[in-house]
Structure formats: C-alpha cells, structure tokens
Amino acid sequence: MGLVLAFLLAVTTLSQQVTCTTLRPYKAIFNFGDAYCDTGNLIILAPTEYIGNPPYGETYFNRPTGRASNGRLVLDFIAQSIPLPLVPPYLAKGQDFSKGANFAVGRATALDYKFYQENNIIPTGIAFLNASLSVQLEWLENLKQSLCNTTDGVQHMVVPGVVPLGCIPRILTVYFSPNVSDYDSIGCLQRYNNISQNHNKILRDAVKQLQIEFPKAVISYADYYKPITEFLAKPRIYGFTVNGSPLVACCGGGGPYNYNSSAVCGQSGVTACPDPTTVNWDGIAFTEKAYSIIAKGWINGLFAIPPI
C-alpha cells in the first residue's frame, strides 16, 4: 500500500503509529520531481551547483544539504508528521531506502531531453540533466527489486500542481513589463499565472479521471498555487516578513525582486535576509516557513483534495 507526493509513493501498515490523526499510517515514501522536492540528488550529479553552498540549509540543518531552501521542504514536513525519517536522495551512497527514497532532481524535466532536441528548445546557460521523470521511474524500478516482492501498484498518490509562475521573482525579473495592466493586484504577471492555472486545471481533471479508473487507490491533488498566492496577498496574516514587497526574495543579488541571474543565491558575496520568513527564498524556490504552511494544508485538506 502506498503514498506518492509529487508522486510521493508510500507503503502503509495499520499497525504504524502516527503523530497526526489526519495522516494515514504510511510506512515509506517514494518521491519524484524537481527542485521543489529534491533533497540532495542535484548536488551529487552536479557538485558545483550553488545550492550546495551557504546560506542554503541555514535555518534547520545549519549546512547546505542540496535542498533549494533555507531549511526543510514540504516533503520533509510530511515525512516528520507521519513520522518517518527524512527521505534520502536516491543517488546518495550508504542510505537506507527501506522507508523511502527521493528520486527528485533539481532542474529535472517531466519530458525527456530528446523532446527538447527535436523541438529545438535548448535554453541558454542551463545544462540539461539526464534526470527526467522517465529516468526517475527507472531508478525506482532498479530499487524496487531490493525492497519488495509485491505486485505493481500504489495505494495513495499525491500529485501537486505548479506554483503561480507569474509571482516568481525570476520570472518577474526576466519578463518585466512596463505595462501596468500586465500585472494583477498582487503584482504578479497575469500571463504566466494564466499558464499555471490552465496547467493545474488540466492536471486536476486528469487526477479525477485517474481516481475513476483506479477506485481502490487514493489520488490527491495538492495545490501550490492557492497557498502561495494567499501568502503574497496577505503575508502578515500568515506571519511572513515583508521586505518592501512580499514578492521580494530573501536571498539574491539585488534588483526590484532581489533576483539577479549574474549573482544568484549561493554565489560568493550574495547574502540572505537576516530573518528568512519571507515567502520566496532564492528567486525560484520558497522558504521553510512557506513550505511548512503548505505541508499542513496538504495534510488537513485546506490545500489538498482529498487530504493526505
């Protein structure tokens, strides 16, 4: 039996004790995804990545761990709430994967590299990694042989939507518009938020269809869009620090949103805000505080249908 979060796949047992009554009794978690849930695979594949440098990890771990945040991610909070050990990165040596493994890799894509080649979609300044979703699923198949002999299947899958892209400091900086009408009341670029909303609607519909096809499984849609836009619209209600604007990143190299592609978080000379309780951490990913509230909402159903 199992939980998937960003495809988090977990195995359950009725005898397992849990600390949160809304959580089902999971025995293991297997996770797929990108930087929003990578716990260390990227810096193993690419050791020179800036997320391997301070101030990443300063809040909870007191050192960089390969997480794109100042501390824990949604995945970490859910694991601790079950309770289970923090999910180890699959590429790390000497790890015990009996209670789960994390296959997520920062900058990983859902589609294979071949798709981008064939469609001439080759971004500049970013190296493609051989860590797409199909590769991550291959890693699971390789690991599964040593962990279990059950038939294929999952009892509980959690499928997160995408974040409001138009509210991300990197997007706001790169695609800055002098036209005020391009922005919503929060200050986010409406065009890119529309992309996120359309994607999430299609994804929710697909999740509903999967639930119909597999009635014995539980398939949850977990929302990133709603909580993040709420944090930005009402930051003080949620306890966030506002450094001029709730859209400003904590760690960055300056500019209106504290994001500078020539001086990113983790590079020498780039500093973080003294109190990392902003919404955004580094111009792309979010702070531990933001992730902690999102995790609670996924568990209690405020930001997930059905709750985890």
N, C-alpha and C positions, 0 to 999 in steps of 0.2 A: 504494500500500500504506500502511497506517496504524496509530497508537496512540491510543486515547481514554482519558483519565484523568478521571474524574468526568464523564464522557465525554471522555477525552483522545484526540484523534484525531491520529495521526501518520503520516507517509508514510515508507516505508523504502527503502533502497537497499543493495545488497550490498557496494558499494564504500566505504560510510561506515565510518570508524574509530570505535571506542567505547572508553571507559576501563574499563568494567565488563563482564566477559565474559558475565554473565548477561543483560545487556540486549541486545535485538535492535537492529539498526542502523537507527534511526529518522532521518528527515530533517526532520521537522516535527511539532509538537504543536499540537492544537487542543482547547481545554478549555472545558467548560460547568459551571456550578454556582453556588455561593453564597459566603458569606464565608470558608469554609474553603479556597477556592482563588482568590478574587478578588485580582488583582494591581494594581488601581487603577481599575476601572470605577465603583465606587460613589462615590468622591470626585469623579469627573468629573460624574456625574449629580446628586450632592448634595454640593457643596463644603463645607458646614458640618458634615458628619459628623465625629464625634470621632476616628475612625481616621485622619483627616488631620492630627492633632496629635501632638506628642511625648507620651509616650515610645514610641509605635508606631514600629517600624523601627529602634530604637536599637542593636540588637545587631550587625546585619550591614550595613545600609545607612547607618547613622548619621543617618537622617532618616526621617520618615513617607513611605511610598510608596503608601498605600492598602491595604496588607496588614493583616489583623486579627491581628497578632502582633508580637512584639518583633523578628522577623527574617524568615527565609525560611519558606516553606510547603512541603508535600510536593511540590507541582508544581515548585517551584524546584529542590529537591534532585534530582528525577528528570531535569529538563532538564540540569542541570550534570553528571549522571552519564553522559549519553548520548555525548558532550557536545553541548549546544545552547545558544543564548542563552536567558536568562530570557524566558519567554513574555510578550510585551507585551499590555497591555489593549487590546481592540478599539476602545474609544472614544477612545483617546489619538491625538492628531494627529501626523503625521510619522513613523509607525512602519513598520518593515519587517516585513511579515507573511509573507514567503516561507518562514520557518522555523517559523511557527506564530502563533496568535493566541489570546488568552484572552477568552472571552465571559462568563465568570462575573461575577456582581454580588452583592455583599453584600446580604443580606436578600431576594434573589430567591426566588421560589417555583417549584415544579415546575408547579403548576396556574395557569391564567390568573386574573386579577383577577375576571373575570366569575363564576367558580365561587364565590368567596367572597361576592360580592354576592348571588347567587341563594340562597345558603345562610345568609345573614345572619351571616357570620363576618368581622367587622370588628374587629380588635384596636385597643385604645385606645393612643394615644401613639406609634404606629408608622405611618408613611406607606407606602402601597403604591407600589412602583415598577413601571413598565412594562418589566419585565426578566425575565419568566417564561421557562421553558425554551423555549416556542414562539417567543418573541421572540428568544432567543439563537440558535435554529436559523435564524431568518430572517436574522440577521446573518451567519451562516455562508454561507447561500445568496448573499447580496449580495457577500460577499468572494470566494467560490469562483470566480466568473466571471473575476476578475482574476488568479487564481493558477494555475488548471489547466484542462485540457480533457478530463480523464479521465471515465469513466462513474462514476455514483454508487456509493459503497461504501466500506468500511473494512476494513483487514486486521487491525488489533488494536484492541480496545476494552477499556478498564478501567472497571469500574463499581463505585464504592465504596459500602459500606453506610453506615449512620448511626452516629453516636457513641452511647455509653451516656448517654442523656438524664438519667437519674437521678443521674449523677455530675457534672453541670454545676453550678457554683456558682450561676448564675442560677436554675436550676430548684430547687436545694436551698434557696435563699433564699425564692423566691416561694411555693413549695409546702411549706414547712416543716411537719413533723408532730410533735406531742408524743408520738405513739405510737412507741415504740422498735421495735416489730415491723414497722413500715413500711420499715425500713432493713435493708440487707444487712450482711455482716461488714465491708465496706469503709467503710460509712457512706453508701452511695448509696440513693436512693429506689427500692425494688423495682418499684413500679407503673410508673414511667417507663422503667426499664430493660427491663421486660417488653414495653413498646411497641416499644422499639428492637429487641429480639430477634425479636419477631414480624415486624416490618418486614423485618429482614435475612434471615430465613428465606424469606419470600415472594420477596424480591429474588434470593436465591441460586438458588431454584427457577426463577425466570424467566430468569436468566442461563444455567442449564443447558439450558433449553428453547431459548433462542436459539442456543446452541452447536450443538445438534442440527439446528436449521433452517438454520444457516449454517456447515457443517463446514469450509469453506475459510478462515474467519476465526478469529481467536483472541479469545475474550471472557473476560477475567479478572474475578473478583470480588475486590475489595480491601477488607480488613477494617480498620475504625477501632475497632470495639467491643473486640475482643480485646486489642490493644496498650494501649489506654487503661486498661482495667480491670486489666491486668497492671502498668502503671506505678503505678497507685494502690494496688494490693495489695502491691507490692514496690518502692517508689520508690527506696530506696537501692541495690538491686541494679542498677537501670538508671541510677544516678548522679544522681537528682533530689534537689533540696533540699526538705526538709520544714519548712514554717513552722507548726509546731503540728499540722497535719493535711495530708496530701497533697492534700486536696480544696480547699484554700485557694488562691485566685487570686493571682497576683503583683501585678497592677495593679488597684486598686479603691478604693472609698470606705469601707471598713470593714465590720464585721459579722462573724458567725461564719465566713463563707466569703470575706470581703473582696469582697463584691459588694453594691453599693447602687445601685438604679436612679436615685436622685437625685444620685449622684456617681460617674459611670462613668469608666473609664479614658479619658484624653484630655481630660477637663474640667479647667479651671483648679483647682489645688490638690490634684488627685488624683495620687498618686505610685505608683511601682512599687517592687518589692523590689530591693535592691541587686544581687542575683545572680539574674537571670531563668532559673534552672534548675529552676523548679517545673514541674509538669505543665501546669497551666492558666495562661493569660496574663491574660485580662481578664474572667473570669467566664463566657465563652462559648467563645472560641477558645483555642488552645493555644500553647505556647512553641515557639521554633525548635528547642530540644533535643528536644521530643516529636515534632515533625514530622520531624526528621532520622532518628530511630529508626524511625518508621513507614515512611518512604520506603525505607530499607534493607530492611525486612521485605517491602515490596511487590516490591522488585527481586529479592530472593533466595528468595522464596516462603514465608517464615515467616508473613507476614500477607496473602498473596495466592495465589489458585488460578486458573489457573497463574501462575507468576511473570511479571512484566512483561518 
